[in-house]
Amino acid sequence: MNKQTIITILLAIVFASCGSDEPRFTNPEEHEKTVQLNEQYGPLMVGTWHYENISDTQRYFEQLTFKADGTLTGMRKWQTRKHVTIDGEQRYTNWEDIELSGKFTGTWSLRYWAPDGGEARNCLQLTATYDGAERDYMAYSCALTFAYADTTTLRIQGYYVKDSDGWVNYQRGEAEAGF
């Protein structure tokens, strides 16, 4: 075979394999479930949500605003203190801000997939960086397990803080930290 014949055969194989202008998904089932997830919950996600968790040693507040174009803004206020023994007496130290506090911006999406290679599930994917040049770390870069959203509640598995059942229930609407 000459060089021109080999090139002609290779081009024929390439064009034959394209076959269609329709996109092909690696996993059509995951794609279909992602479409259904977004149809059912996407419009409910849009808006502002807040969550607060206060204990003896930790205070955590977060507000997230999901926009229809897939962008996200948020803010987090997080404080901690220790329970120590001084001269045989139990005391708490002063509250200290945790570095992972502040305003952040990024993107969000709902997907049905297996981010860790395990079993596929409904996920809320968040990617966000803190605002301002002094920060060089992410506020979010994760796929959280998504349970549901309705007119009042957004239920996900928490990343930084979770309730005793492992879930976090954000409430719809703007709020201020109670601390």
DOZA-437019 format. One line per field, with one value per residue: residue number from 1; y, x, z of N, C-alpha, C, CB in turn; residue in one letter. Coordinates in nm, 4 decimals. Last residue first. Glycine has a CB too. Layout:
<rs>
i = NUM_...
ny = Y_...
nx = X_...
nz = Z_...
cay = Y_...
cax = X_...
caz = Z_...
cy = Y_...
cx = X_...
cz = Z_...
cby = Y_...
cbx = X_...
cbz = Z_...
aa = A_...
</rs>
This chain:
<rs>
i = 179_178_177_176_175_174_173_172_171_170_169_168_167_166_165_164_163_162_161_160_159_158_157_156_155_154_153_152_151_150_149_148_147_146_145_144_143_142_141_140_139_138_137_136_135_134_133_132_131_130_129_128_127_126_125_124_123_122_121_120_119_118_117_116_115_114_113_112_111_110_109_108_107_106_105_104_103_102_101_100_99_98_97_96_95_94_93_92_91_90_89_88_87_86_85_84_83_82_81_80_79_78_77_76_75_74_73_72_71_70_69_68_67_66_65_64_63_62_61_60_59_58_57_56_55_54_53_52_51_50_49_48_47_46_45_44_43_42_41_40_39_38_37_36_35_34_33_32_31_30_29_28_27_26_25_24_23_22_21_20_19_18_17_16_15_14_13_12_11_10_9_8_7_6_5_4_3_2_1
ny = 3.5400_3.4713_3.6199_3.6940_3.5983_3.5301_3.2077_2.8746_2.6893_2.3763_2.1158_1.8560_1.5335_1.3786_1.3923_1.6165_1.8317_1.9508_2.1390_2.1039_1.9592_1.7764_1.6774_1.8836_2.0401_2.3301_2.4471_2.5808_2.4697_2.2348_1.9947_1.7025_1.5822_1.5448_1.5365_1.7573_1.7816_2.0683_2.3103_2.6207_2.8033_2.7542_2.9986_3.2395_3.5753_3.8293_3.9164_3.8411_3.5715_3.2243_3.0258_2.7262_2.4902_2.2194_2.0122_1.8017_1.4878_1.1691_0.9075_0.5989_0.4470_0.5594_0.7681_1.0035_1.0931_0.9701_1.1542_1.3993_1.7380_2.0838_2.3359_2.6544_2.8678_3.1652_3.3477_3.4544_3.6061_3.4291_3.1725_2.9966_3.0654_3.1351_3.3440_3.2377_3.3057_3.2070_2.8851_2.7810_2.5650_2.3878_2.3993_2.3446_2.5600_2.5031_2.3135_2.3996_2.3908_2.6443_2.7665_2.9244_3.0369_3.1639_3.2565_3.2980_3.3566_3.3599_3.2916_3.1306_3.0507_2.9491_3.1224_3.1475_3.1329_3.0961_3.1951_3.1068_3.1521_3.0120_2.9836_2.8380_2.7900_2.5669_2.4812_2.4535_2.5491_2.6263_2.6765_2.7790_2.8722_2.9879_3.0937_3.2515_3.1165_2.8101_2.5621_2.5404_2.4992_2.2330_2.0119_1.9019_1.9503_1.8354_1.5655_1.5145_1.5436_1.3355_1.1150_1.1326_1.0922_0.8368_0.6990_0.7426_0.8103_0.9637_1.0690_1.2404_1.4770_1.4521_1.4364_1.1269_0.9931_0.9305_0.7053_0.7922_0.9621_0.7692_0.5976_0.7751_0.8364_0.5811_0.5574_0.7743_0.6962_0.4647_0.5820_0.7373_0.5449_0.2202_-0.1185
nx = -2.4267_-2.6067_-2.5695_-2.8662_-3.0169_-3.2416_-3.3796_-3.4384_-3.1971_-3.0306_-2.9422_-2.7183_-2.6393_-2.5619_-2.7095_-2.6095_-2.5039_-2.1806_-1.9353_-1.8110_-2.0130_-2.3227_-2.5576_-2.8552_-3.1521_-3.3213_-3.6539_-3.8755_-3.9537_-3.6836_-3.4464_-3.2586_-2.9935_-2.6723_-2.3447_-2.1176_-1.8199_-1.5981_-1.4654_-1.4919_-1.2971_-0.9468_-0.6868_-0.5582_-0.6348_-0.5768_-0.7453_-1.0922_-1.3084_-1.2383_-1.3998_-1.5783_-1.7901_-2.0037_-2.2628_-2.4656_-2.5833_-2.7165_-2.4847_-2.3154_-2.0653_-1.7397_-1.5928_-1.6557_-1.8766_-2.0942_-2.4016_-2.6051_-2.5813_-2.6115_-2.3686_-2.2058_-1.9172_-1.8264_-1.7021_-1.7193_-1.6220_-1.5362_-1.3261_-1.1144_-0.9890_-1.2056_-1.1787_-1.2383_-1.3487_-1.1386_-1.1929_-1.3761_-1.2850_-1.2656_-0.9944_-0.7324_-0.6016_-0.7949_-0.8724_-1.0876_-1.2253_-1.1829_-1.3669_-1.4376_-1.6337_-1.7150_-1.9105_-1.9250_-2.1094_-2.1414_-2.2650_-2.2497_-2.3967_-2.5910_-2.7904_-2.9506_-2.7563_-2.7600_-2.5993_-2.5603_-2.4147_-2.3403_-2.1825_-2.0936_-1.9099_-1.8119_-1.8447_-2.1155_-2.2617_-2.4620_-2.5106_-2.7098_-2.7609_-2.9544_-2.9965_-3.1472_-3.1835_-3.2495_-3.3592_-3.5883_-3.4860_-3.3625_-3.5295_-3.6311_-3.4310_-3.2094_-3.2880_-3.3094_-3.0365_-2.9288_-3.0481_-2.9199_-2.6488_-2.6578_-2.7289_-2.5087_-2.1965_-2.0830_-2.2861_-2.2568_-2.4473_-2.4996_-2.4022_-2.2485_-2.0057_-1.7413_-1.6539_-1.6248_-1.4040_-1.2047_-1.2075_-1.1276_-0.8690_-0.7486_-0.7697_-0.6065_-0.3582_-0.3141_-0.2959_-0.0636_0.1392_0.0424_0.0840
nz = 6.6025_6.4101_6.0910_5.9108_5.5978_5.3268_5.2352_5.3436_5.5280_5.5097_5.6868_5.6478_5.7960_6.0059_6.2335_6.3633_6.0914_5.9986_5.8268_5.5759_5.4308_5.4652_5.2338_5.2190_5.1540_5.1882_5.2343_5.1200_4.8809_4.8463_4.7520_4.8602_4.8749_4.7507_4.8589_4.6941_4.5613_4.5732_4.6794_4.8436_4.8941_4.8494_4.8924_4.9250_4.9895_4.9113_4.7118_4.7226_4.8057_4.7743_4.5266_4.4523_4.3413_4.4002_4.3099_4.4546_4.3293_4.3548_4.2554_4.1874_4.3885_4.3154_4.2207_4.3351_4.1919_4.0016_3.9458_3.8573_3.9589_3.9630_4.0344_4.0670_4.1216_4.2999_4.5828_4.9298_5.2415_5.5515_5.6901_5.7516_5.9894_6.2575_6.5401_6.8729_7.2007_7.4768_7.6376_7.9244_8.1981_8.4986_8.7271_8.7842_8.6615_8.3881_8.1151_7.8354_7.5319_7.2807_6.9953_6.6787_6.4006_6.0913_5.8273_5.4809_5.1849_4.8234_4.4989_4.1854_3.8659_3.7032_3.6346_3.8592_4.1630_4.5064_4.7836_5.1222_5.4340_5.7487_6.0604_6.3639_6.6480_6.9061_7.1665_7.2141_6.8951_6.6233_6.2925_6.0182_5.6816_5.3991_5.0589_4.7808_4.4460_4.2960_4.3502_4.1976_3.9381_3.9874_4.0394_3.7963_3.6057_3.7324_3.7331_3.4567_3.3841_3.5372_3.4164_3.1648_3.2419_3.3507_3.1131_2.9387_2.9860_2.7876_2.5200_2.2222_2.0322_1.6812_1.4329_1.3358_1.2320_1.3208_1.1936_0.9327_0.9577_1.0278_0.8048_0.6047_0.6933_0.6559_0.3747_0.2939_0.3997_0.2419_-0.0119_0.0158_0.0522_-0.0770_0.0000
cay = 3.5573_3.4987_3.5262_3.7376_3.6051_3.5944_3.3482_2.9765_2.7503_2.5202_2.1717_1.9980_1.6197_1.3849_1.2875_1.4843_1.8010_1.8737_2.1201_2.1496_1.9459_1.8861_1.6301_1.8244_1.9356_2.2675_2.3727_2.6291_2.6141_2.2717_2.1356_1.7715_1.5086_1.6293_1.4556_1.7197_1.7338_1.9379_2.2372_2.4922_2.7947_2.7386_2.8666_3.1514_3.4361_3.7753_3.8593_3.9139_3.7007_3.3414_3.0791_2.8681_2.5338_2.3577_2.0384_1.9457_1.5722_1.3088_0.9658_0.7292_0.4429_0.4602_0.6411_0.9303_1.1745_0.9075_1.0914_1.2617_1.6279_1.9586_2.2553_2.5407_2.8063_3.0476_3.3399_3.3766_3.6007_3.5372_3.2634_2.9660_3.1256_3.0344_3.3253_3.2764_3.2686_3.3076_2.9933_2.7935_2.6951_2.3807_2.4460_2.2464_2.5479_2.5988_2.3107_2.3713_2.3665_2.5166_2.7853_2.8077_3.0607_3.0421_3.3059_3.2041_3.4040_3.3148_3.3813_3.1188_3.1155_2.8552_3.1021_3.0612_3.2068_3.0239_3.2447_3.0748_3.1939_3.0218_3.0415_2.8327_2.8684_2.6063_2.5067_2.5118_2.4556_2.6798_2.5701_2.8157_2.7637_3.0066_2.9938_3.2588_3.2016_2.9510_2.5957_2.5545_2.6244_2.3519_2.0924_1.8962_1.9908_1.9791_1.6332_1.5067_1.6287_1.4735_1.1455_1.1440_1.2148_0.9495_0.6950_0.8005_0.7302_0.8482_1.0791_1.1088_1.4458_1.4383_1.5622_1.2059_0.9493_1.0494_0.6966_0.6912_1.0168_0.8830_0.5450_0.7092_0.9411_0.6416_0.4598_0.7680_0.8198_0.4535_0.4846_0.8035_0.6411_0.3441_0.0000
cax = -2.3141_-2.6579_-2.5191_-2.7401_-3.0116_-3.1220_-3.3849_-3.4452_-3.3292_-3.0291_-3.0670_-2.7323_-2.6986_-2.4735_-2.7476_-2.5779_-2.5842_-2.3022_-2.0145_-1.7360_-1.8711_-2.2312_-2.4611_-2.7345_-3.0907_-3.2217_-3.5382_-3.8196_-3.9716_-3.8239_-3.4733_-3.3697_-3.1168_-2.7913_-2.4636_-2.1922_-1.9513_-1.6485_-1.4259_-1.5517_-1.4069_-1.0838_-0.7465_-0.5111_-0.6728_-0.5017_-0.6163_-0.9759_-1.2875_-1.2608_-1.2795_-1.5770_-1.6523_-1.9688_-2.1213_-2.4565_-2.4789_-2.7472_-2.5845_-2.3655_-2.2015_-1.8279_-1.5796_-1.5441_-1.7550_-2.0136_-2.2758_-2.6150_-2.5411_-2.6685_-2.4466_-2.2767_-2.0215_-1.7929_-1.7786_-1.6633_-1.7081_-1.5319_-1.4393_-1.2074_-0.9415_-1.1359_-1.2239_-1.1415_-1.3836_-1.2126_-1.1071_-1.3666_-1.3194_-1.3002_-1.1294_-0.8318_-0.6008_-0.6987_-0.8670_-0.9582_-1.2640_-1.1484_-1.2958_-1.4189_-1.5541_-1.6855_-1.8527_-1.9157_-2.0262_-2.1676_-2.1971_-2.2732_-2.2977_-2.4922_-2.6847_-2.9973_-2.8190_-2.7493_-2.6947_-2.5300_-2.5228_-2.3110_-2.2923_-2.0792_-2.0199_-1.8080_-1.7081_-2.0311_-2.2412_-2.3907_-2.4913_-2.6334_-2.7496_-2.8624_-3.0159_-3.0534_-3.2195_-3.2189_-3.2291_-3.6027_-3.5553_-3.2877_-3.4783_-3.7085_-3.5688_-3.2122_-3.2541_-3.4276_-3.1396_-2.8858_-3.0823_-3.0659_-2.6913_-2.6204_-2.8173_-2.6396_-2.2948_-2.0108_-2.2495_-2.2627_-2.3455_-2.5552_-2.3750_-2.3634_-2.1412_-1.8139_-1.6749_-1.7272_-1.5349_-1.2343_-1.2387_-1.2585_-0.9709_-0.7578_-0.8352_-0.7471_-0.4225_-0.3241_-0.4010_-0.1907_0.1085_0.1191_0.0000
caz = 6.6952_6.5445_6.1920_5.9700_5.7438_5.3807_5.2747_5.2389_5.5212_5.4897_5.6345_5.6770_5.6943_5.8898_6.1384_6.4191_6.2090_5.9745_5.9484_5.6928_5.4022_5.4885_5.3328_5.1607_5.2370_5.1017_5.2836_5.2468_4.8969_4.8272_4.7800_4.7954_4.9055_4.7468_4.8321_4.8141_4.5201_4.6148_4.5608_4.8086_4.9900_4.8029_4.9081_4.8193_5.0107_5.0248_4.6725_4.7716_4.7420_4.8587_4.5893_4.4885_4.3233_4.4322_4.2896_4.4367_4.3873_4.3281_4.3445_4.1449_4.3366_4.3777_4.1512_4.3956_4.1946_4.1067_3.9062_3.9026_3.8708_4.0110_3.9398_4.1237_4.0389_4.2212_4.4591_4.8199_5.1223_5.4541_5.6994_5.6428_5.8656_6.1775_6.4030_6.7706_7.0640_7.4005_7.5886_7.7793_8.1389_8.3568_8.6939_8.8241_8.8085_8.4429_8.2608_7.8988_7.6707_7.3436_7.1219_6.7646_6.5207_6.1663_5.9518_5.5928_5.2944_4.9590_4.5919_4.3288_3.9520_3.7560_3.5355_3.7505_4.0532_4.3805_4.6845_4.9829_5.3450_5.6060_5.9831_6.2188_6.5924_6.7662_7.1194_7.3189_7.0063_6.7382_6.3895_6.1373_5.7793_5.5115_5.1637_4.8926_4.5579_4.2739_4.4076_4.3428_3.9701_3.9455_4.1509_3.9203_3.5787_3.7076_3.8591_3.5436_3.3230_3.5616_3.5557_3.1745_3.1741_3.4367_3.2299_2.9076_3.0581_2.8373_2.6597_2.2850_2.1330_1.8160_1.5030_1.3760_1.2032_1.3664_1.3379_0.9616_0.9220_1.1154_0.9386_0.5946_0.6892_0.7894_0.4628_0.2527_0.4477_0.3883_0.0158_-0.0126_0.1582_-0.0762_0.0000
cy = 3.6640_3.5161_3.5687_3.6315_3.6594_3.5997_3.3981_3.1150_2.8596_2.5678_2.3237_2.0456_1.7647_1.4760_1.2886_1.3701_1.6577_1.8559_2.0404_2.1162_1.9848_1.8548_1.7348_1.7620_1.8708_2.1686_2.3189_2.5675_2.6679_2.4207_2.1540_1.9211_1.5721_1.5436_1.5436_1.6312_1.6821_1.9058_2.0933_2.4380_2.6606_2.7439_2.8708_3.0108_3.3503_3.6286_3.7958_3.8402_3.7671_3.4681_3.2020_2.9047_2.6833_2.3804_2.1876_1.9753_1.7193_1.3960_1.1091_0.7759_0.5835_0.4584_0.5307_0.7928_1.1020_0.9828_1.0306_1.1937_1.4956_1.8517_2.1321_2.4643_2.6896_2.9999_3.2166_3.3782_3.5224_3.5153_3.3685_3.0452_3.1022_3.0965_3.2181_3.2500_3.3209_3.2534_3.0953_2.9056_2.6846_2.5185_2.4425_2.2853_2.4550_2.5940_2.4050_2.3665_2.3193_2.5114_2.6483_2.8508_2.9335_3.0771_3.1846_3.2767_3.3061_3.3830_3.3325_3.2315_3.1121_2.9200_3.0097_3.0332_3.1106_3.1033_3.1763_3.1341_3.1707_3.0649_3.0474_2.8915_2.8791_2.6869_2.5542_2.5515_2.5251_2.5728_2.6269_2.6976_2.8150_2.8882_3.0223_3.1627_3.1939_3.0344_2.7450_2.5959_2.6474_2.4823_2.2218_1.9979_1.9982_2.0299_1.7846_1.5805_1.6308_1.5709_1.2866_1.1795_1.2360_1.0815_0.8116_0.8003_0.7916_0.7539_0.9498_1.1229_1.3056_1.4087_1.5570_1.3345_1.0438_1.0281_0.8180_0.6846_0.9190_0.9378_0.6583_0.6546_0.8814_0.7510_0.5177_0.6726_0.8183_0.5759_0.4701_0.7091_0.7054_0.4398_0.1234
cx = -2.2196_-2.5472_-2.5699_-2.6973_-2.8766_-3.1318_-3.2529_-3.4498_-3.3265_-3.1737_-3.0564_-2.8602_-2.7002_-2.5223_-2.6619_-2.6151_-2.5538_-2.3773_-2.1382_-1.8077_-1.7900_-2.0877_-2.3530_-2.6514_-2.9755_-3.1465_-3.4521_-3.6854_-3.9074_-3.8361_-3.6227_-3.3642_-3.2357_-2.9139_-2.5869_-2.3099_-2.0207_-1.7822_-1.4672_-1.4859_-1.4773_-1.1824_-0.8939_-0.5662_-0.6224_-0.5336_-0.5410_-0.8478_-1.1650_-1.2304_-1.3160_-1.4451_-1.6519_-1.8196_-2.0964_-2.3075_-2.5042_-2.6451_-2.6125_-2.4758_-2.2487_-1.9631_-1.6666_-1.5240_-1.6332_-1.8812_-2.2073_-2.4888_-2.5704_-2.6323_-2.5006_-2.3443_-2.0863_-1.9093_-1.7348_-1.7561_-1.6376_-1.6272_-1.4245_-1.3369_-1.0380_-1.1050_-1.1400_-1.2007_-1.2769_-1.2432_-1.1958_-1.2699_-1.3123_-1.3454_-1.1504_-0.9752_-0.7122_-0.7117_-0.7566_-0.9734_-1.1376_-1.2020_-1.2736_-1.3526_-1.5458_-1.5940_-1.8371_-1.8527_-2.0358_-2.0787_-2.2302_-2.1997_-2.3455_-2.3834_-2.5732_-2.8891_-2.8504_-2.8234_-2.6644_-2.6385_-2.4762_-2.4356_-2.2489_-2.2037_-1.9956_-1.9311_-1.6995_-1.8932_-2.1536_-2.3837_-2.4070_-2.6297_-2.6677_-2.8706_-2.9172_-3.0952_-3.1145_-3.2719_-3.2005_-3.4720_-3.5725_-3.3585_-3.4065_-3.6616_-3.6498_-3.3524_-3.2632_-3.4050_-3.2644_-2.9880_-3.0386_-3.1091_-2.8419_-2.6638_-2.7863_-2.7362_-2.4328_-2.1053_-2.1835_-2.2112_-2.3656_-2.4437_-2.4266_-2.3177_-2.2552_-1.9627_-1.7491_-1.7562_-1.6477_-1.3729_-1.2785_-1.3015_-1.1110_-0.8636_-0.8526_-0.8249_-0.5705_-0.3938_-0.4225_-0.3085_-0.0287_0.0651_0.0874
cz = 6.6443_6.6471_6.3292_6.0705_5.7851_5.5320_5.3278_5.3010_5.4143_5.4811_5.6293_5.6104_5.7415_5.7790_6.0110_6.3240_6.2524_6.1046_5.9104_5.8230_5.5249_5.4551_5.3432_5.2721_5.1614_5.1893_5.1700_5.2848_5.0241_4.8527_4.7598_4.8239_4.8342_4.7746_4.8507_4.7754_4.6457_4.5494_4.5861_4.6827_4.9701_4.9203_4.8698_4.8346_4.8953_5.0520_4.7881_4.7425_4.8027_4.7802_4.6707_4.5541_4.3510_4.4078_4.3096_4.4284_4.3588_4.4007_4.2991_4.2400_4.3014_4.3091_4.2091_4.3316_4.2501_4.1154_4.0270_3.8527_3.9376_3.9100_4.0121_4.0104_4.1133_4.1372_4.3815_4.7005_5.0120_5.3388_5.5909_5.6555_5.7482_6.0423_6.3362_6.6331_6.9682_7.2607_7.5171_7.7459_7.9871_8.3075_8.5420_8.7915_8.8571_8.5946_8.3066_8.0511_7.7415_7.4864_7.1832_6.8952_6.6032_6.2821_6.0416_5.7110_5.4086_5.0599_4.7314_4.4001_4.0966_3.8390_3.5846_3.6465_3.9397_4.2738_4.5521_4.8940_5.2017_5.5322_5.8378_6.1546_6.4422_6.7290_6.9744_7.2677_7.1104_6.8468_6.5027_6.2322_5.8967_5.6078_5.2771_5.0026_4.6668_4.3895_4.4007_4.4101_4.1209_3.9785_4.1108_4.0241_3.7076_3.6755_3.8424_3.6756_3.4110_3.5044_3.5946_3.3170_3.1902_3.3737_3.3244_3.0266_3.0359_2.9078_2.7036_2.4268_2.1884_1.9160_1.6460_1.4436_1.2332_1.3480_1.3917_1.1107_0.9516_1.0844_1.0321_0.7303_0.6808_0.7941_0.6025_0.3427_0.4140_0.4463_0.1657_0.0160_0.1380_0.0295_0.0000
cby = 3.4250_3.3876_3.5202_3.8788_3.4662_3.7366_3.3691_2.9541_2.8083_2.5593_2.1284_2.0801_1.5729_1.2491_1.3033_1.4656_1.8199_1.7367_2.2576_2.2994_2.0323_1.9281_1.4900_1.9310_1.8285_2.3741_2.2582_2.6030_2.6478_2.1900_2.2331_1.7135_1.5050_1.7017_1.3300_1.8453_1.6218_1.9328_2.2508_2.5057_2.9144_2.6064_2.8160_3.1476_3.4228_3.8569_3.9652_3.9387_3.7912_3.3348_3.1132_2.9016_2.4999_2.3912_1.9920_2.0265_1.5320_1.3439_0.9624_0.7229_0.3783_0.4890_0.5978_0.9143_1.2973_0.7541_1.1931_1.1898_1.6375_1.9686_2.2135_2.5866_2.7580_2.9368_3.4684_3.2332_3.7442_3.5535_3.3291_2.8167_3.0704_2.9032_3.4573_3.1999_3.3237_3.4408_2.9386_2.8200_2.8076_2.2748_2.5898_2.2219_2.6870_2.7449_2.1658_2.4783_2.2599_2.4953_2.8791_2.6991_3.1755_2.9338_3.4185_3.0768_3.5454_3.1667_3.5318_2.9800_3.2616_2.7810_3.2353_3.1241_3.3220_2.8789_3.4009_2.9209_3.3445_2.8879_3.1836_2.6872_3.0113_2.4839_2.3824_2.4142_2.3208_2.8084_2.4439_2.9400_2.6356_3.1383_2.8486_3.4023_3.1629_2.9998_2.5193_2.4238_2.6254_2.3459_2.0094_1.7573_1.8937_2.0135_1.5932_1.3599_1.5786_1.4993_1.0434_1.0124_1.2093_0.9500_0.5600_0.7253_0.7220_0.8906_1.1104_1.0027_1.5485_1.3264_1.6802_1.1253_0.8305_1.1759_0.6818_0.5533_1.0548_0.9941_0.4678_0.5952_1.0345_0.6988_0.3289_0.7234_0.9449_0.4370_0.3487_0.8515_0.7494_0.4103_0.0006
cbx = -2.2385_-2.7496_-2.3631_-2.7538_-3.0371_-3.1038_-3.4912_-3.5680_-3.3722_-2.9485_-3.1883_-2.6080_-2.8410_-2.4544_-2.8940_-2.6503_-2.7365_-2.2698_-2.0533_-1.7120_-1.8313_-2.2398_-2.4013_-2.6513_-3.1955_-3.1239_-3.5838_-3.9167_-4.1185_-3.9191_-3.3882_-3.5036_-3.1418_-2.8042_-2.4695_-2.2413_-1.9411_-1.6624_-1.2709_-1.7044_-1.5072_-1.0991_-0.7299_-0.3601_-0.8258_-0.5303_-0.5308_-0.9877_-1.4124_-1.1742_-1.1719_-1.6940_-1.5969_-2.0057_-2.0751_-2.5280_-2.3422_-2.8925_-2.5361_-2.4182_-2.2966_-1.8452_-1.4376_-1.5673_-1.7793_-1.9901_-2.1830_-2.7469_-2.3916_-2.8242_-2.3599_-2.3806_-1.9628_-1.7466_-1.7605_-1.6363_-1.7442_-1.3929_-1.4484_-1.2382_-0.8042_-1.2214_-1.2166_-1.0079_-1.5236_-1.1321_-0.9945_-1.5058_-1.2241_-1.4114_-1.1526_-0.8204_-0.6162_-0.7231_-0.8427_-0.8533_-1.3825_-0.9954_-1.3752_-1.3336_-1.6139_-1.6207_-1.9422_-1.8326_-2.0678_-2.1501_-2.2401_-2.2273_-2.2719_-2.4297_-2.6258_-3.1169_-2.7272_-2.8063_-2.6875_-2.5188_-2.5625_-2.2585_-2.3318_-2.0555_-2.0303_-1.7965_-1.6268_-2.0162_-2.1751_-2.4596_-2.4237_-2.6943_-2.6840_-2.8937_-2.9970_-3.0449_-3.3559_-3.2784_-3.1193_-3.6520_-3.6912_-3.2617_-3.3852_-3.7008_-3.6349_-3.1184_-3.1122_-3.4634_-3.1750_-2.7463_-3.0177_-3.1330_-2.6540_-2.4683_-2.8027_-2.7019_-2.2606_-1.8986_-2.3722_-2.1801_-2.3491_-2.6623_-2.4385_-2.4543_-2.1646_-1.7677_-1.5420_-1.6830_-1.5375_-1.1276_-1.1180_-1.2542_-0.9464_-0.6223_-0.7538_-0.7587_-0.3553_-0.1839_-0.3661_-0.1947_0.2163_0.1161_-0.0949
cbz = 6.7150_6.5882_6.1903_6.0382_5.8081_5.3222_5.3781_5.1487_5.6602_5.3612_5.7215_5.6276_5.6602_5.8351_6.1012_6.5519_6.1797_5.9116_6.0148_5.6842_5.2812_5.6282_5.2948_5.0826_5.2781_5.0351_5.3719_5.3561_4.8970_4.9218_4.6872_4.8421_5.0582_4.6098_4.9260_4.8905_4.4087_4.7661_4.5305_4.7886_4.9728_4.7263_5.0525_4.8178_5.0255_5.1488_4.6103_4.9194_4.7571_4.9865_4.4833_4.5824_4.1783_4.5793_4.1480_4.5546_4.3336_4.3724_4.4934_3.9991_4.4389_4.5274_4.1532_4.5453_4.2752_4.0781_3.8379_3.8503_3.8345_4.0308_3.8164_4.2304_3.9040_4.3109_4.3738_4.8636_5.0727_5.4017_5.8404_5.6402_5.8315_6.1618_6.3238_6.7883_7.0258_7.3915_7.4925_7.7159_8.1907_8.3326_8.7486_8.9690_8.8739_8.3874_8.3139_7.8586_7.6827_7.3430_7.2200_6.6930_6.6045_6.0752_6.0194_5.5541_5.3397_4.9686_4.5714_4.3821_3.9066_3.6444_3.4964_3.6831_4.0035_4.3930_4.6706_4.9615_5.3685_5.5503_6.0362_6.1701_6.6599_6.6767_7.1346_7.4333_6.9571_6.7915_6.3247_6.2070_5.7162_5.5858_5.1077_4.9473_4.6131_4.1405_4.3362_4.4031_3.9036_3.7979_4.2310_3.9789_3.4805_3.5942_3.9061_3.5715_3.1801_3.4998_3.6497_3.1302_3.0246_3.4622_3.3046_2.7929_3.2106_2.9306_2.7469_2.2051_2.2471_1.8200_1.4286_1.4694_1.2745_1.2901_1.4093_0.9106_0.7753_1.0996_0.9969_0.4904_0.5705_0.8314_0.4694_0.1053_0.3860_0.4518_-0.0461_-0.1595_0.1639_-0.2146_0.1207
aa = F_G_A_E_A_E_G_R_Q_Y_N_V_W_G_D_S_D_K_V_Y_Y_G_Q_I_R_L_T_T_T_D_A_Y_A_F_T_L_A_C_S_Y_A_M_Y_D_R_E_A_G_D_Y_T_A_T_L_Q_L_C_N_R_A_E_G_G_D_P_A_W_Y_R_L_S_W_T_G_T_F_K_G_S_L_E_I_D_E_W_N_T_Y_R_Q_E_G_D_I_T_V_H_K_R_T_Q_W_K_R_M_G_T_L_T_G_D_A_K_F_T_L_Q_E_F_Y_R_Q_T_D_S_I_N_E_Y_H_W_T_G_V_M_L_P_G_Y_Q_E_N_L_Q_V_T_K_E_H_E_E_P_N_T_F_R_P_E_D_S_G_C_S_A_F_V_I_A_L_L_I_T_I_I_T_Q_K_N_M
</rs>
